[in-house]
Amino acid sequence: MAAPYQVFCLAPTLPDLTTSAFGPFILHGCSTLEQLGSQQQGQTVDAVLINLKAAGGLERLLGWKGLPRAVLESAVIVVAPEPTPATCLRLLQMGVREVLAERDLHPEMLGRTLRMTLERKRQDDAARRAYSIDLTTGLPNHHQLLEHMTHLLALREREPASMALIVLHLDGFRAAEASLGAEAANVLRRKAAVRLRASLRASDVVASLGGDMFAVLLAWIDADDDADRVARKLLSSVTQPFQVTGQAVPMGARVGVGQYPIHGKEAQALLSRAVGQAAGEGLSRLLGMAAAANDEPPAAHH
């Protein structure tokens, strides 16, 4: 017999799933979000079922400090009186896996939804683990970056602090591959990754966006101009020639910045802005930044 699925349930009454063919399920009842949060501290469960009315409404649930942890660790399903598209989208953006209407809340439907949601989460988690690292550089890829940003942004909503995402579009890999070969281009990418990492704090994150682009997540910044200052430093670093197969390989670079909260409060919005700039939008500003970078002392290189 399969091990039972453990489910935290915040609802006026616990549903009866003892005969569900999609189980077995063991439900652990709680009466408030605070109690649910306390239970999360001591036990990780497979799923969390939350009745929106029992939680105190949509805004109360979205403001609950335990929600980021719940969606990270478990498959979260919300039951709403009459779920509207806007309500569903807001919940899905916060990581909720499924939204059910109260009228559909009968044992057969709930058991099937719980099991299907659990299986999708299991597959998604396996895919993220399998493809979360860029194999050429060893850096997190863009999926892992977005996931990390999403959780960090949820924390910033509770503990306000500015943060920034810098995207660098490096020019030179394709020329290196054409003249020196594919492996030399991969060596160049790895050297660029090491150089970026060496220019940052331990708390900052460097990720590969694939091909010619890298991203740098500044977990917090103290002043609004910190992101531009770090971007200038990174430009100065990566535009110094690299040594590959005994040859000096020059690199060009364009940069874009997405800053929280002034440029957006969602991971994808910040990434899209920074990528758009690095791809050429706002080029005059970027050229000015690159010129200013040449006046700063270069960072240590590898």
N, C-alpha and C positions, 0 to 999 in steps of 0.2 A: 504493500500500500504506500502511495506517495505521501511524503510529509505534508501536513496541513499548511495551508497558506495563512500567515498571521496578518490580521487586519485591525488597525485602529479605526474605531467608528464613532464619530461625533454626530449623534442623531437623537431625536426625541425618544425613539424606541429602537432596539436592535432588530434588524431584519432577520428572518429565519432562513438560514441557508444550509441547514443540517442535511437536507435531502438533495442539494444541488449536485447535478452530475458533473459540474465544472470544478468542484472542490477536491478535497475537503477544505473548509475554511474554519478558522477559529477567530471570532470577533471579540475585540476588547473594547468595551464601551467607555466613553468619557462624556462629560456634560458640558464642558467649556473648552475654548481654545487654550486657556492657561493650563488646564488639566492635561489636554492633549500634548502641549509642549513639555510638561513635566514627564509624561510617559515616554516621549521621544528621547529624553535624556538617558533613560535606563534601558531602552529596548529598541532595536531596529526591526521594523516589520516589512512585510512584502508590499502592503498597500495601505492607504489611508483614505477612508470614506468620510466625506464632510457634507453634512446637510447645511445648506447656506442659511436657512432660517435659524437653526440651532447655533450656528457660528456668529450670529448677530448681523448678517447681511454681507453684501459683496465688499464694501469698503473696509469693513472690520476684518474680513478674511485677508484682503490684499495688504492690509497694514500689520497683519500678524507677523511677529518676528520669527516664528517657527516655520513659516511657509518655505523659505529658501532651503532649509534643511530637509523639510518633508519631501519636496519635489526632487531633491538630490538623491535621497536615500530610498524613497519608496515611490510606487505608482499612486498618484493622488487622483481621486475621482470626486467630483463635486456634484451634489444633487441640488438643483435649483427649482423654485416653484414653476416659473415659466422662462426658461433660458432664452434670452435674445441673442442674436448674432454678436452684438457688442459685448455682452457679458461673457459669452463663450470665448471670444477673441482675447479679451483682457485676461481671462483665466489661463488660456493656452499660452499667452505670452509670458506668464509667470511660471510656466512649467507644469501646469495641471494637465493630466493626460486625457481626461474624458469628462464631459458634462452631461448629466442625465436630467430629464424632467421628472418631477415628482409623480406625474401620472403614469410614467413607465416603470416605476419602482416596484416591480413584483419579483419574487424569488428567481424565476427563470431568467428574466432579463438581467437582473443584477448579478447573478452568478456568472452568466456568460460574459457580461461586460468586465467584471473583475478579472476573470481568467484571460480574456483576450488582451486586456490592458497590461496585465502582468507579463504575458508572453511578448508583447511589443516592446515593453521596457527592457526585458532581458535581451532581446535581439539588438535593440538600439545601443545598450550598454556594451555588448560584445563588439559591435561595429565600431563604436568610439574607441574602445581599447585597441582594436586591431589597426585602426587608421588614424590614431591621434598623434603620431610622430612622423615627421618628414624624414624618410630614410636616408636621404643624401646628407643632411646637415645634423640630424639628431635633435632638431628643434621641434617644439609643438607645432602642429599644422593649424590651418585657419579654423577648423572645427573645434579643436581644443582651445584655441585662443578665444573664440566666441563663448564657449562654455565658461571659461575662467572669467571673462569679462562680465557675463551675465550674473554670476554669483557675487562678484566684487561690486557690481552696480547695485545689487540688492542690499549689500552691506552698506553702501554709501547712502542709500535712502534712509537708513536708520542712524548712521553715524556720518553726517555730511562732511565731505572733503572733496576737493577737486582732484581729478585724475585725467590722464591724457593718453591718446593712442597716436603714435607716429608711424607712418608707413613710408618706407624708402623703396623707390624703384631704381634699381642699379642697372647701368648700361655697361656692357663689356663681356658678359657671359657668352653671348652668342658668337662674338668675334673670337673669344678665346677658344670656344669649341671648334670653330671653323679652322683656326690656325694651329691649335695644339691638341685637339681631340676632346672627346666627351669626358674622359676621366679627368683631364686637366681642368675642364670647366667645373666639374664637381669638386675638385680640390679648391678651386677659387671660391665656390659657394661656401665651403666649410671654413675657409680662411676669413671670409666676410662675416660669417656668423660669429666666429671667435672674436673678431675685432669689435663687432657691435657689443657683444657680451662684456668685453673688457672695459667698455666705456660707460658702464651703467652700475647702478647700485644692485646689491644682491636681491632686493625686493622687486626689482623691475623684471619684466618678462620679454624675451626675444622669441619671436615665432616666424616660421616660414609660411608665406602665402603662396608658395609655388613659383617656379620659374625665376623671374627677375626681382621678385618683391619680398621684402621682409617687413615685419611689424614689431614695434617696440611699445609695450604697455607700461606706462609710468603709473604705478599703483597709487601714488598720491603726489601732488605738487603743492608747494607752499604759496606760489604767486602765479598770476595769470601768464606772465612771460616766461615761466620756467620751461614750458613745453617747447617754445621757439628756441630758447637757449640750448636745450638738450639736442634739438633737431640740428642746430648749427654745429654743435660738437660732433654729432654723428656724421654729418655731411663731410666735415673736415677729416674725420677718421677714414671713412670708406673711399674717399677720392684720392688718398695717397696710394701710389702704385703698390701692387702685390707682387711678390716673387713666386712664380710658378714654373716648375721645370727649369730653373735657372734663368728665367726671363722676367723682366719687369712688365707687369700687365697693368695698364691704366684703366681706371674705372670712372664713369660718370654717374651722377645720381640726381634724382628729383625726390622731393619730400612732400608729404601732406600731413596735416595734423587734425585730429578730432578731439575736442576737449569737453569733458564733462564738468559742469552741466550746461555750459553756454552753447555748445554745438549739438546737444542731444542727451537723452537719458537712457537710450537703448544701445546695446552692443552693436547691432547691425547698422544703426544710423551713424554711429561714430566711425565704424569701419568704412562704410560707404563714402563718407565725407573725406576721410583721409586718403582712401584709394583714389577717389576722383581728383583730388589735388595732385597726388603723386603721378597720376596719369597725364597731367598737363593742364588741368583746370587751375586757374589762379597762378599761371606760370610766372608772371612778372614778380609776384611776391616771393616765389620760390627762388628765382634767380637772384633777387636781392638778398635772400637769406644765404644763398651759396656764396655770394660775394662777401657778406659779412663773416662767413665762416673762415674765409681765407685770411682774415685779420687776427684770428684766434690761434694760440699755439696748438699744434696737433696733439691728439691723444696718443697714448702708447699703442704700438702696432705689433701684430703677430704675423 
